[in-house]
Amino acid sequence: MPLPRRFSRIFAVLLLAGLTGCAQFPELDDTFDAEARRAGYPDLVPAETLRADLPQTRIAPQTRTALEVRIAGLRARAARLRGQVIDRPSRARLSQPVTIAEPS
């Protein structure tokens, strides 16, 4: 009895996925030369020492201005979202009881 088309597609996908697990990976040990293998571990230094060489400002002035405009827009949007969702007349209408007419 042949498999339905759907199952044959699933089987093909699983077979291909399984075959990719059998791929030969390159030997990573061959990429390092003898000098790199003999090299010692790097010294551990405090993060402040590494940060001392970085420039203080890395944001361009025009980028800073664009970010400030975007921040202001997002804050205004957040302020609008904090307001009431339903206005007073709609809230009063929604608080009225629902009456269902009896079938005649």
Helices and strands as residue ranges (DSSP letters): H 5-20, G 28-31, H 34-38, H 47-52, H 61-82, H 88-95
